[in-house]
Amino acid sequence: MEKQTAVSWLVEKVNSDCLNSSFIRPELIEKAKEMERQQIIDAFDDGDFMSCGSEKDAINYYNYLYKN
């Protein structure tokens, strides 16, 4: 099963709910995805095991998990 971020999961559920006529504006989705991406990168950078890592390592980690 492909990994999915919390934001992606929420957008999928809200947008696929036929009984719910509401939707999330695209610009809010993109902002939330970018915020979540930065949080994941920051958490990777803050990890003790990666104290010698770089921001590039953190970005590669995010891309490996969520950008197949």
HELIX and SHEET records of a PDB file:
HELIX    1   1 ALA A    6  SER A   16  1                                  11    
HELIX    2   2 PRO A   26  ASP A   46  1                                  21    
HELIX    3   3 ASP A   48  MET A   50  5                                   3    
HELIX    4   4 GLU A   55  TYR A   66  1                                  12    
END                                                                             
